[in-house]
Amino acid sequence: MEIKSIKQSAKLMQAILLSVYLSMSCGILGIGDEKADDSDLLLGLALLSMNQSGGNNFNWSEYLPQGFPIPRVPDNNPITKEKVELGRFLFYEKKLSGNNTKSCGSCHFQNLAFTDGVPHPQGVAHSGNSEGDFHPRNSQPLFNVAYNSRQTWNNILLVTLEQQAEGPLFGDNPVELGLFKREEEVREKILSDPSYRELFSKAFPGEKEPISIRNIIRSIASFQRVLFSGNSAFDKATYQGNRSALSPAARRGFNFFSSEIAECFHCHDGVNFNDSTFHENTSARIEPLYHNNALYNIPGTGNPSNNQGLKEVTGEERHRGGMKAPSLRNVGVTFPYMHDGSINCDPANNPHLPAGQSNGATLEGCARQALGRVLDHYSRGGFNSTCAAYTTPGGTRNPDFPCLSDTPQITVDTTLIRPFPMNAQEKEDLIEFLLSLTDENFLKDPRFSDPF
């Protein structure tokens, strides 16, 4: 018994201590400040399952951009080349949907940094909705997700990619891929394909029945873990020594981005330009940061009923509207912006829409306009302040930023979301910097493309 049991007991004790520590130490819109609960223990156990080595002897150098750290990988799913290759097929496999019409890749397009260009992705048709459910939140990009300390916009309990994958595959509210209570049917569909029998045997050697739901999820997660993006103009100047790769305007924009005037860097920092990055060089203790970015100011509610943010998980009013800050990498192709896709360019400038297509609209043109609107939102302090913040003295309310209530939301972090001065040149420079984060190589890397 003895060695194995001692190790298991020690690991459980570490989890308990870690969960208590997290419950006492987490900050902005994070885990409960007053008390520990069951979710803290689950979180601690999940964190302790993440090892320091990044898996077994997997050759990370084949995928990692220059200057990027090795990610952590769950002990129960060590990464291998065979799992990655199998996961690539499964990511694009439409058999993994209730009616064989959609795959993970149906809402995550490589040329858009694995987003889909629409405000809300739509799931497969099902008995409850012949058109398919719309998800209340915008599809998140999938690059560098191996570094995420949390998955999705607002679920603090989804620590690993394996946990996250269960939602779109088997969830029923909303229905995405439509496999709720159809696990055996899915397994039989994959089992009937001889090519998959070979791929699963290579990815999970020695298993009596390698084709299983568990191994499907593990393989998709392994593929997602190697979706690294780090060869933008900014990366070439910062990590690869080619200073000329970044334009003077982008350099000025980065300086303003990093200043205490705009303060963008507080929520978008580090190698992945967000505040929840986790890798082998970071501490096992991660403070989950969820931010109310003052996108809504509706009397009596503050947020739509289907977009309550972290409050949907914790039930606590102080977490209303709390969302995870997304990475800003490849932001030039991931519009529309915000968790609800509510900030976009005009239809005439949007290459995803017929009006934009007839006008010859481009990704960059739409991104410039949409990013400008995002910057306007933040420079005006969001919708958190009283209406006077959006008008000239004695003037009328700005129709582009409708203040629907004169009462600020107490859940907004007003230390970061507050009006700041930004002139036209500074705004243009900021946009240039954000566009310098686009990694064209990643958007067309054949290793990540649809294999069918």
QUIURUR-V814976 format. One record per pair of residues at least 12 apart in sequence whose C-alpha atoms are under 10 Angstrom apart, sorted by the first residue. I is the first residue (numbers start at 1). GAP is how many residues later the second one is. D is the distance in whole Angstrom. If there is no record, write none. Layout:
BEGIN
I GAP D
I GAP D
END
This chain:
BEGIN
11 34 9
11 37 8
11 38 9
12 29 10
12 32 9
12 33 8
12 36 9
13 32 10
14 30 8
14 31 9
14 34 8
15 25 9
15 26 7
15 27 8
15 28 9
15 29 5
15 30 5
15 31 9
15 32 8
15 33 7
15 34 10
16 24 9
16 25 6
16 26 9
16 27 10
16 28 7
16 29 8
17 24 9
17 27 8
18 22 9
18 23 8
18 25 9
18 26 6
18 27 9
18 29 9
18 30 9
18 266 9
18 267 8
19 17 7
19 18 9
19 19 9
19 20 9
19 21 5
19 22 5
19 23 8
19 24 7
19 25 5
19 26 8
19 28 10
19 266 10
20 15 8
20 16 6
20 17 9
20 20 7
20 21 8
20 24 9
21 15 9
21 19 9
21 23 9
21 264 9
22 13 10
22 14 8
22 18 7
22 19 9
22 21 9
22 22 8
22 263 7
22 264 8
22 265 7
22 266 9
23 12 6
23 13 5
23 14 8
23 16 10
23 17 7
23 18 9
23 264 10
24 12 8
25 260 10
25 261 10
25 262 8
26 259 10
26 260 8
26 261 5
26 262 7
26 263 8
27 260 7
27 261 8
27 262 7
27 263 9
28 259 9
28 260 8
28 261 6
28 262 7
28 263 7
28 264 10
28 290 10
28 291 9
28 294 9
28 383 10
28 385 8
29 258 10
29 259 8
29 260 6
29 261 5
29 262 6
29 263 8
29 281 8
29 282 9
29 287 10
29 289 7
29 290 6
29 291 9
29 292 9
29 293 6
29 294 9
29 295 10
29 382 8
29 383 9
29 384 9
30 126 8
30 257 7
30 258 5
30 259 6
30 260 6
30 261 9
30 280 8
30 284 10
30 288 10
30 289 8
30 292 9
31 125 8
31 256 8
31 257 7
31 258 9
31 259 9
31 279 9
31 283 8
31 288 9
32 282 8
32 284 9
32 286 10
32 287 9
39 117 9
39 118 7
39 274 10
39 275 9
40 116 10
40 117 9
42 115 7
42 116 10
42 117 10
43 113 8
43 114 6
43 115 8
43 116 7
44 113 10
44 115 10
44 240 9
44 241 9
46 28 9
46 111 9
46 112 9
46 113 7
46 114 8
46 117 10
47 27 9
47 102 9
47 112 7
47 113 9
47 237 7
47 238 8
47 239 9
48 26 9
48 27 9
48 236 7
48 237 10
49 23 10
49 24 8
49 25 5
49 26 6
49 27 8
49 28 10
49 111 10
50 21 10
50 22 6
50 23 6
50 24 4
50 25 6
50 26 9
50 27 10
50 109 10
50 110 9
50 229 10
50 230 9
50 234 8
51 20 9
51 21 6
51 22 6
51 23 6
51 24 6
51 25 10
51 27 9
51 228 10
51 229 8
51 233 9
52 18 9
52 19 8
52 20 6
52 21 8
52 22 9
52 23 9
52 227 8
52 228 5
52 229 8
52 230 9
52 231 10
52 232 9
53 17 8
53 18 8
53 19 7
53 20 8
53 21 10
53 22 10
53 25 10
53 226 10
53 227 7
53 228 10
54 15 10
54 16 6
54 17 5
54 18 4
54 19 5
54 20 8
54 21 9
54 24 8
54 25 8
54 92 10
54 225 8
54 226 7
55 15 10
55 16 9
55 17 7
55 18 5
55 19 7
55 20 7
55 21 9
55 22 8
55 23 5
55 24 6
55 25 8
56 17 9
56 19 9
56 21 10
56 22 6
56 23 7
56 24 8
57 21 9
57 22 9
57 23 8
58 20 9
58 21 6
58 22 6
58 23 7
59 20 10
59 21 9
59 22 9
60 19 10
60 21 10
60 166 8
62 164 9
63 162 10
63 163 6
63 164 8
63 165 7
63 166 9
63 167 10
63 384 10
64 80 10
64 162 8
64 163 9
64 164 6
64 165 8
64 166 8
65 163 7
65 164 7
65 165 5
65 166 7
65 170 9
65 174 9
65 175 10
66 164 7
66 165 8
66 169 8
66 170 9
66 173 6
66 174 7
67 163 9
67 168 9
67 171 9
67 172 6
67 173 8
67 204 9
68 76 10
68 160 9
68 161 10
68 162 8
68 171 9
68 203 7
68 204 9
68 211 10
69 78 9
69 202 9
69 209 10
69 210 7
69 211 7
69 212 7
69 213 10
70 76 9
70 77 9
70 208 10
70 209 6
70 210 6
70 211 8
71 73 9
71 74 9
71 75 6
71 76 6
71 77 9
71 154 8
71 155 10
71 206 9
71 207 7
71 208 4
71 209 6
71 210 9
71 211 10
72 74 7
72 75 8
72 76 10
72 77 10
72 153 10
72 206 7
72 207 5
72 208 5
72 209 9
72 210 10
73 73 8
73 74 10
73 87 9
73 88 10
73 148 10
73 149 9
73 152 9
73 206 9
73 207 9
74 86 8
74 87 9
74 88 9
76 142 9
77 85 9
77 138 9
77 140 10
77 141 6
77 142 9
77 144 9
77 145 8
78 140 9
78 144 8
79 124 10
79 139 9
79 140 9
79 142 9
79 143 6
79 144 9
79 146 9
79 147 9
80 123 7
80 124 10
80 139 9
80 142 8
80 143 10
81 121 10
81 122 8
81 141 9
81 142 9
81 145 10
82 117 8
82 118 8
82 119 9
82 120 6
82 121 5
82 122 8
82 123 10
82 137 9
82 140 9
82 141 10
83 116 8
83 117 8
83 119 8
83 120 5
83 121 8
83 132 9
83 133 9
83 135 8
83 136 5
83 137 8
83 138 9
83 139 6
83 140 7
84 119 8
84 134 9
84 135 6
84 136 7
84 137 8
84 138 5
84 139 4
84 140 8
84 141 8
84 142 8
84 363 10
84 364 10
85 114 8
85 118 9
85 134 8
85 135 9
85 137 9
85 138 7
85 362 9
85 363 9
85 366 10
86 110 8
86 112 10
86 113 6
86 114 7
86 116 9
86 117 7
86 129 10
86 130 9
86 132 10
86 133 6
86 134 8
86 136 9
86 137 8
87 112 10
87 113 10
87 116 9
87 128 9
87 129 7
87 130 8
87 131 8
87 132 4
87 133 4
87 134 7
87 135 6
87 136 5
87 137 8
88 17 10
88 131 8
88 132 7
88 133 10
88 134 9
88 135 6
88 136 8
88 359 9
88 360 7
88 361 8
88 362 8
88 363 7
89 107 9
89 110 9
89 130 9
89 131 9
89 134 9
89 359 10
89 360 9
89 361 7
89 362 6
89 363 8
90 13 8
90 14 8
90 15 9
90 100 9
90 106 9
90 126 7
90 127 9
90 129 8
90 130 6
90 133 9
90 360 10
90 361 10
91 12 6
91 13 5
91 14 6
91 15 9
91 17 10
91 125 9
91 126 10
91 128 9
91 129 6
91 130 9
91 132 8
91 133 9
91 357 10
91 358 10
91 359 8
91 360 10
92 12 6
92 13 5
92 14 8
92 16 10
92 128 10
92 357 9
92 358 6
92 359 8
92 360 8
93 12 8
93 13 10
93 97 9
93 357 9
93 358 9
93 359 8
94 12 9
94 83 9
95 82 10
95 91 7
95 92 10
95 94 7
95 95 7
96 73 7
96 74 10
96 81 7
96 82 9
96 83 8
96 87 10
96 89 10
96 90 6
96 91 9
96 93 8
96 94 8
96 120 10
97 26 9
97 27 7
97 71 10
97 72 7
97 73 9
97 79 8
97 80 5
97 81 6
97 82 6
97 83 10
97 85 10
97 89 8
98 26 7
98 27 8
98 28 8
98 71 9
98 72 10
98 77 10
98 78 9
98 79 6
98 80 5
98 81 5
98 82 8
98 84 8
98 87 9
98 88 8
99 25 7
99 26 8
99 27 8
99 78 8
99 79 8
99 80 9
100 24 9
100 77 9
100 78 10
101 22 10
101 23 7
101 24 9
101 76 9
102 20 10
102 21 8
102 22 7
102 74 9
102 75 7
102 76 9
103 20 10
103 21 10
103 65 10
103 66 9
103 73 9
103 74 7
104 61 9
104 64 8
104 65 9
104 72 9
104 73 8
104 116 9
105 344 9
105 345 8
106 15 9
106 16 9
106 17 9
106 71 10
107 13 9
107 14 6
107 15 8
107 16 9
107 31 10
107 32 7
107 33 9
107 34 10
107 69 10
108 13 9
108 31 7
108 32 8
108 33 7
108 34 8
109 32 9
109 33 9
109 334 9
109 340 9
109 341 9
110 31 9
110 32 9
110 33 9
110 117 10
110 332 8
110 333 5
110 334 7
110 335 9
110 336 10
110 338 7
110 339 7
110 340 9
111 222 8
111 223 10
111 329 9
111 330 10
111 331 8
111 332 5
111 333 6
111 334 9
111 338 9
112 29 8
112 30 10
112 218 8
112 219 9
112 220 9
112 221 5
112 222 6
112 223 9
112 251 9
112 330 10
112 331 7
112 332 10
113 27 9
113 28 6
113 29 7
113 30 7
113 114 10
113 116 9
113 216 9
113 217 7
113 218 9
113 219 9
113 220 7
113 221 7
113 325 9
113 326 9
113 327 9
113 329 8
113 330 6
113 331 9
114 25 8
114 26 8
114 27 5
114 28 5
114 29 7
114 113 10
114 216 10
114 219 10
114 220 8
114 329 8
115 23 8
115 24 6
115 25 6
115 26 5
115 27 7
115 28 10
115 218 8
115 219 6
115 220 8
115 221 10
116 22 9
116 23 7
116 24 9
116 25 9
116 217 10
116 218 8
116 219 9
116 220 9
116 236 9
117 21 9
117 22 8
117 216 8
117 217 7
117 218 6
117 219 6
117 220 10
117 224 9
117 227 10
117 233 9
117 234 9
117 235 7
117 236 10
117 246 10
118 20 8
118 21 8
118 216 9
118 217 8
118 218 6
118 219 10
118 222 10
118 223 7
118 224 10
118 226 9
118 234 8
118 235 10
119 15 10
119 16 9
119 17 9
119 18 8
119 19 5
119 20 8
119 216 8
119 217 6
119 218 8
119 219 9
119 220 9
119 221 6
119 222 4
119 223 7
119 224 9
119 225 9
120 13 10
120 14 6
120 15 6
120 16 6
120 17 6
120 18 5
120 19 7
120 216 9
120 219 9
120 220 7
120 221 7
120 222 9
121 12 8
121 13 6
121 14 6
121 15 8
121 16 8
121 17 7
121 18 6
121 55 9
122 12 4
122 13 6
122 14 10
122 17 10
122 52 9
122 53 9
122 54 7
122 55 9
123 12 8
123 45 9
123 51 8
123 52 6
123 53 4
123 54 6
123 55 8
124 51 7
124 52 6
124 53 6
124 54 6
124 55 10
125 50 8
125 51 9
125 52 9
125 53 8
126 49 8
126 50 10
126 51 10
126 52 7
127 51 10
128 47 9
129 46 9
132 42 9
132 43 7
132 44 8
132 45 10
132 46 9
133 39 10
133 40 9
133 41 6
133 42 6
133 43 7
134 39 10
134 40 7
134 41 8
134 42 8
135 38 9
135 39 6
135 40 8
135 41 8
135 171 9
135 205 9
136 38 8
136 168 10
136 169 10
136 170 6
136 171 7
136 203 9
136 204 7
136 205 9
137 15 9
137 16 8
137 17 10
137 169 9
137 170 8
137 201 9
137 202 5
137 203 5
137 204 7
137 205 10
138 14 10
138 15 9
138 196 10
138 197 10
138 198 8
138 199 8
138 200 7
138 201 5
138 202 5
138 203 5
138 204 9
139 13 9
139 14 9
139 195 9
139 197 10
139 198 10
139 200 8
139 201 9
139 202 9
140 12 7
140 13 8
140 186 8
140 187 9
140 194 8
140 197 10
140 198 10
140 199 8
141 185 9
141 186 8
141 187 10
141 188 9
141 189 9
141 190 9
141 192 10
141 193 7
142 82 7
142 83 9
142 84 10
142 85 7
142 86 9
142 87 10
142 185 10
143 81 8
143 82 8
143 83 8
143 84 5
143 85 5
143 86 6
143 87 9
143 129 9
143 184 9
143 186 8
143 187 9
143 299 9
143 300 10
144 80 8
144 81 7
144 82 8
144 83 6
144 84 5
144 85 6
144 86 9
144 127 10
144 128 7
144 133 9
144 183 9
144 185 9
145 15 10
145 16 8
145 76 10
145 79 7
145 80 6
145 81 8
145 82 7
145 83 8
145 84 10
145 127 9
145 132 9
145 133 10
145 182 10
146 14 9
146 15 8
146 75 9
146 76 9
146 77 10
146 78 7
146 79 5
146 80 7
146 81 8
146 82 8
146 131 9
146 132 8
146 133 8
147 13 10
147 78 8
147 81 10
147 124 9
147 125 8
147 129 8
147 130 5
147 131 5
147 132 6
147 133 9
148 12 8
148 13 9
148 77 10
148 124 9
148 126 9
148 127 9
148 128 6
148 129 5
148 130 6
148 131 8
148 178 10
148 179 10
149 12 10
149 126 9
149 127 5
149 128 6
149 129 5
149 130 9
149 135 10
149 136 10
149 137 7
149 138 9
149 139 8
149 140 10
150 14 9
150 126 7
150 127 9
150 128 9
150 136 10
150 138 8
150 139 10
150 174 8
151 12 9
151 13 6
151 14 10
151 125 10
151 173 9
152 12 7
152 171 9
152 172 8
152 174 9
152 187 10
153 137 9
153 156 8
153 157 8
153 169 9
153 170 5
153 171 5
153 172 8
153 173 8
153 186 7
154 135 10
154 136 7
154 137 10
154 153 9
154 154 9
154 155 5
154 156 5
154 157 8
154 158 8
154 159 8
154 165 10
154 167 9
154 168 7
154 169 5
154 170 6
154 171 10
154 185 9
155 135 10
155 154 8
155 155 6
155 156 9
155 157 8
155 158 6
155 159 9
155 167 10
155 168 9
155 169 9
156 132 7
156 133 9
156 134 9
156 154 7
156 157 7
156 158 9
156 167 10
156 168 9
157 156 8
160 61 9
161 56 9
161 57 9
161 59 9
161 60 5
161 61 8
161 63 8
161 64 8
162 52 9
162 53 10
162 54 10
162 55 6
162 56 6
162 57 9
162 58 8
162 59 6
162 60 9
162 62 10
163 54 9
163 55 10
163 58 9
164 53 9
164 57 9
165 51 10
165 52 6
165 53 9
165 55 8
165 56 7
166 13 10
166 14 10
166 47 10
166 48 10
166 51 7
167 12 10
167 13 10
168 12 10
169 13 10
169 14 10
169 48 9
170 12 8
170 13 8
183 29 9
183 30 7
184 28 9
184 29 8
186 26 9
186 27 8
186 30 10
187 24 7
187 25 6
187 26 7
187 29 9
188 23 9
188 24 9
190 21 8
190 22 9
190 23 10
190 26 9
191 19 10
191 20 7
191 21 9
196 15 8
197 12 10
197 13 8
197 14 7
198 12 10
198 13 10
199 12 9
200 12 9
200 15 8
200 16 9
200 19 9
203 12 9
203 16 8
204 15 10
223 224 10
223 225 8
224 224 9
226 221 10
226 222 9
227 215 8
227 218 10
227 220 9
227 221 7
228 214 8
228 220 10
229 43 9
229 100 8
229 101 8
229 208 10
229 209 9
229 210 6
229 211 9
229 212 8
229 213 6
229 214 9
229 216 10
230 41 9
230 42 9
230 99 8
230 100 10
230 207 9
230 208 9
230 209 7
230 210 10
230 211 9
230 212 8
231 206 8
231 207 8
231 208 5
231 209 8
231 210 7
231 211 8
232 13 9
232 14 9
232 97 9
232 98 8
232 203 9
232 204 6
232 205 5
232 206 5
232 207 4
232 208 7
232 209 8
232 210 9
233 12 5
233 13 6
233 14 9
233 17 10
233 200 9
233 202 9
233 203 5
233 204 6
233 205 7
233 206 7
233 207 9
234 12 6
234 13 9
234 16 9
234 17 9
234 20 10
234 95 10
234 199 8
234 200 9
234 201 9
234 202 6
234 203 6
234 204 8
234 205 9
235 36 9
235 201 9
235 202 8
235 203 10
235 204 9
237 14 10
245 191 9
246 186 9
246 187 8
246 190 7
246 191 10
247 182 10
247 185 8
247 186 8
247 189 9
248 181 9
248 184 9
248 185 9
249 176 9
249 177 9
249 179 8
249 180 5
249 181 8
249 182 9
249 183 6
249 184 7
250 178 9
250 179 6
250 180 7
250 181 8
250 182 5
250 183 4
250 184 8
250 185 8
250 186 7
250 187 10
251 178 8
251 179 9
251 181 9
251 182 7
251 185 10
252 173 10
252 174 8
252 176 10
252 177 6
252 178 8
252 180 9
252 181 8
253 172 9
253 173 7
253 174 8
253 175 8
253 176 4
253 177 4
253 178 7
253 179 7
253 180 5
253 181 8
254 175 8
254 176 7
254 177 9
254 178 9
254 179 6
254 180 8
254 182 10
255 171 10
255 174 9
255 175 9
255 178 9
256 166 9
256 170 7
256 171 9
256 173 8
256 174 7
256 177 10
257 169 9
257 170 10
257 172 9
257 173 7
257 174 10
257 176 8
257 177 9
260 156 10
260 160 10
261 118 10
261 158 10
261 159 6
261 160 7
261 161 9
262 113 10
262 116 9
262 117 8
262 154 9
262 155 10
262 156 9
262 157 9
262 158 6
262 159 8
262 160 8
262 168 10
263 152 10
263 153 7
263 154 9
263 157 9
264 111 10
264 114 9
264 152 8
264 153 10
266 150 8
267 22 9
267 23 9
267 24 9
267 57 9
267 58 6
267 59 9
267 60 9
267 149 9
268 57 7
268 58 8
268 59 7
268 60 7
268 61 10
269 58 9
269 59 9
270 57 10
271 56 9
271 58 9
272 54 9
272 55 6
272 56 7
272 57 7
273 52 9
273 53 8
273 54 5
273 55 6
273 56 7
273 164 10
274 15 10
274 50 9
274 51 6
274 52 6
274 53 5
274 54 7
274 55 9
275 12 9
275 13 8
275 14 7
275 15 9
275 49 8
275 50 7
275 51 8
275 52 8
276 12 7
276 13 7
276 14 9
276 48 8
276 49 8
276 50 9
276 51 9
277 50 10
288 36 8
289 33 8
289 34 8
289 35 7
289 36 8
290 19 8
290 20 7
290 29 8
290 30 10
290 31 9
290 32 5
290 33 5
290 34 5
290 35 7
291 18 9
291 19 9
291 28 9
291 29 9
291 30 7
291 31 4
291 32 5
291 33 6
291 34 7
291 120 9
291 121 7
291 122 7
291 125 10
291 126 9
292 16 10
292 17 8
292 18 9
292 26 10
292 27 8
292 28 7
292 29 5
292 30 4
292 31 6
292 32 9
292 33 10
292 92 10
292 117 9
292 118 10
292 119 7
292 120 5
292 121 7
292 122 9
292 125 9
293 28 8
293 29 8
293 30 8
293 31 10
293 32 9
293 45 9
293 84 9
293 85 8
293 88 9
293 89 7
293 90 9
293 91 9
293 118 9
293 119 6
293 120 8
293 121 9
293 123 9
293 124 7
293 125 10
294 27 8
294 28 10
294 83 9
294 84 9
294 87 8
294 88 5
294 89 5
294 90 5
294 91 9
294 114 9
294 115 8
294 117 9
294 118 6
294 119 8
294 120 9
294 123 7
294 124 9
295 26 9
295 43 8
295 44 10
295 45 10
295 47 9
295 48 10
295 82 8
295 83 9
295 86 10
295 87 6
295 88 6
295 89 8
295 106 10
295 117 10
296 25 8
296 86 8
296 87 6
296 88 7
296 106 10
296 107 9
296 108 9
296 109 10
296 113 9
296 116 10
297 85 9
297 86 6
297 87 6
297 88 9
297 89 10
297 105 9
297 106 7
297 107 6
297 108 6
297 109 9
297 110 8
297 111 7
297 112 7
298 85 9
298 86 10
298 105 8
298 106 6
298 107 6
298 108 10
298 109 9
298 110 10
298 111 9
299 105 7
299 106 6
299 107 9
299 108 8
299 109 10
299 110 9
300 105 9
300 107 10
300 109 10
301 19 9
301 108 9
302 18 8
302 19 8
302 81 10
302 82 9
302 102 10
302 103 9
302 106 9
302 107 7
302 108 10
302 109 9
302 110 10
303 17 7
303 18 6
304 17 9
307 13 9
307 14 7
307 15 9
307 16 9
307 32 9
307 33 8
308 12 5
308 13 5
308 14 7
308 15 9
309 12 4
309 13 5
309 14 5
309 15 9
309 30 9
310 12 5
310 13 6
310 14 9
311 12 10
317 93 10
317 94 8
318 91 10
318 92 8
318 93 5
318 94 9
319 92 7
319 93 9
320 89 9
320 90 9
320 91 6
320 92 9
321 88 10
321 90 7
321 91 8
322 89 8
322 90 8
322 91 10
323 15 10
323 16 8
324 15 9
325 13 9
325 14 9
326 12 9
326 13 9
328 106 7
328 107 9
328 109 7
328 110 9
329 105 8
329 106 9
329 107 9
329 108 5
329 109 6
329 110 8
330 104 8
330 105 7
330 106 8
330 107 5
330 108 4
330 109 6
330 110 9
330 112 9
330 113 9
331 36 8
331 40 9
331 103 7
331 104 7
331 105 9
331 106 7
331 107 7
331 108 10
332 31 7
332 32 6
332 33 9
332 34 9
332 35 5
332 36 8
332 38 9
332 39 8
332 99 9
332 100 10
332 102 7
332 103 5
332 104 8
332 105 8
332 106 6
332 107 10
333 29 10
333 30 6
333 31 7
333 33 9
333 34 7
333 102 9
333 105 8
333 106 10
333 110 9
334 29 9
334 33 8
334 104 10
335 15 10
335 28 9
335 31 8
335 32 7
335 33 10
335 35 7
335 36 8
336 14 10
336 30 9
336 31 8
336 34 7
336 35 9
337 30 9
337 33 8
337 34 8
337 36 10
337 37 8
338 36 9
342 28 10
342 32 10
343 26 10
343 27 6
343 28 8
343 29 10
343 30 7
343 31 7
343 34 9
344 22 8
344 23 8
344 24 10
344 25 8
344 26 5
344 27 8
344 28 10
344 29 8
344 30 9
345 20 9
345 21 5
345 22 7
345 23 8
345 24 5
345 25 5
345 26 8
345 27 9
345 28 8
346 20 8
346 23 8
346 24 8
347 12 10
347 14 9
347 19 9
348 12 9
348 13 7
348 18 9
349 12 5
349 13 7
349 14 9
349 15 10
349 16 7
349 17 5
349 18 9
349 19 10
349 20 8
349 21 10
350 12 7
350 13 7
350 14 10
350 15 8
350 16 5
350 17 9
350 19 10
350 20 10
351 12 6
351 13 10
351 14 9
351 15 7
352 14 10
364 71 8
367 64 9
367 67 10
367 68 8
368 60 9
368 63 7
368 64 9
368 66 9
368 67 8
369 62 9
370 61 10
371 56 9
371 57 10
371 59 9
371 60 7
371 63 8
371 64 9
372 55 7
372 56 8
372 58 9
372 59 7
373 27 9
373 28 10
375 47 9
375 52 7
375 55 9
375 56 9
376 24 10
376 25 9
376 43 10
376 44 10
376 46 9
376 51 9
377 23 9
377 24 8
377 40 10
377 41 10
377 42 9
378 38 9
378 39 7
378 40 7
378 41 7
378 42 8
379 38 8
379 39 7
379 40 5
379 41 5
379 42 7
379 43 7
379 48 10
380 21 9
380 37 9
380 38 7
380 39 4
380 40 7
380 41 8
380 42 9
381 33 8
381 35 9
381 36 5
381 37 4
381 38 4
381 39 7
382 19 8
382 21 9
382 30 10
382 32 10
382 35 7
382 36 7
382 37 8
383 18 7
383 19 8
383 20 6
383 21 8
383 22 9
383 23 10
383 25 8
383 26 9
383 29 10
383 34 9
383 35 10
384 19 8
384 20 10
384 21 9
384 22 9
384 23 8
384 24 5
384 25 6
384 26 9
384 27 9
384 28 7
384 29 9
384 30 8
384 33 8
384 34 8
384 35 10
385 18 8
385 20 9
385 21 7
385 22 7
385 23 5
385 24 8
385 27 10
385 29 9
385 32 10
385 33 8
385 34 9
386 17 7
386 18 9
386 19 7
386 20 4
386 21 6
386 22 6
386 23 10
387 14 9
387 15 8
387 16 5
387 17 8
387 18 7
387 19 6
387 20 9
387 21 10
388 15 9
388 18 8
389 14 9
389 17 10
389 29 10
389 30 8
390 12 8
390 13 8
390 29 10
END
